[in-house]
């Protein structure tokens, strides 16, 4: 009996020891996680790296010296000294449990990494940056056409990251090559930038200029562009300072004409963006788009951030047309006034003066030295977009039906019919998805009902609404294929 009692006691001890070890392991892991993050003031939410040594209070509350002294100054008009009060034992002015319930949850700020030594190699190296022809080759896999635009972007990005890498290696300072992209809607401006960021493995922030307003007005501040990039870089400042910011709908902040009201989302936003485009230290909130007392701030330098601004610029073609007609309407070599009415690539003839007449200020255009234009899509380009890119729309639907063990094919005439419908909508490549979704709805709904269906062929008659798709059952052979095989065997 005594031996059995000893064994049970030993087992209980071992279980208690195991429980204690597990608790210790959890405490050690949480303490390690806490070491990675800075302490934040429970009142002003500034990190310890900004305020200095924090004053620790019960229930995991921290108060910076500035806030503690200000609170005493408000209570007794500055008669209480913080340093003397903290030395007094057993002083408690308020209930810490109530204060903890009143405080909202804080954002966590990672501690900044220590600066690397000079002997260590930087993360970006000239050998790691892909050459312009390699960048363009990758873009060709996803973007159809736009050869000149892809070439301009590849060279500009390559030169930009060479500038980032060789920043401190030479006395010659290379200026930043920000890009201004012009092109009709649906021509692939945003898609180009997304593919570019995926290729270079750098953080990318895609923002919209329509929500930007002058500081002090309702809307997003200009610094919100950088705060979105910081969020895309997981709040890593060093990583964000080498990222890409794509500002879409940049034509919406053009200077308004013939208006007597204050323009808080036009010319003033362009002037506010000048410091970001050129490069400056900007204080941005961590985990939010607007500055307030509840969010910690951090400083980001925009000197090595590549800015790409894109817009459709409606009405710019008319400005270009008026300039060209004025130049070619004098003398014996005068052209007809309707010469440029049907020119689809009129945007490629744009000049800086045309953009100024549109409403962009010259200081803003001077900080976007690289201007590239995207062509409008024709029928052949629509057909190529449908079937040639690596993630083409037709390949996506073929993959979806292949999961149901059904083969999906498109006749060439059907592809041209889809392209013609897309051109009628005049919304660029975005129209293709809407058209295919419309006529593929019934097919995607009916096919899972019947397991005997093995192949579906989309015809032009089905696209135009005058017929239906060709459906073949599993094991069904086509006579034409049999004739071809017999003739081949006969040979």
Secondary structure, DSSP 8 states (H G I E B T S, - for coil): -HHHHHHHHHHHHHHHHHHHHHHHHHHHHHHHHHHHB--B-TTT--BHHHH-S-EEETTTEEE-HHHHHHHHHHHHTT-S-HHHHHHSTT---S-HHHHHHHS------B-------TTS--SS-TTTS--HHHHHHHHHTT--S-HHHHHHHHHHHHHHHHHHHTTTT-SS------EEEE--TTSSHHHHHHHHHHHHT--EEEEEGGGB--TTSSSB-TTHHHHHHHHHTTT-HHHHTT-EEEEE-GGGGS--SS--S--TTTHHHHHHHHHHHH--EEEEESSSSS--TTS-EEEEE-TT-EEEEEE--TTHHHHHHHHHHHHTSSSTT---TTTTTT-TTGGGG--HHHHHHHT--HHHHHT--EEEE-----HHHHHHHHHTSTT-HHHHHHHHHHTTT-EEEE-HHHHHHHHHHHHHHTSTTHHHHHHHHHHHHHHHHHGGG-TTEEEEEE-HHHHHTSS--EEEETT---HHHHHHHHHHHH-
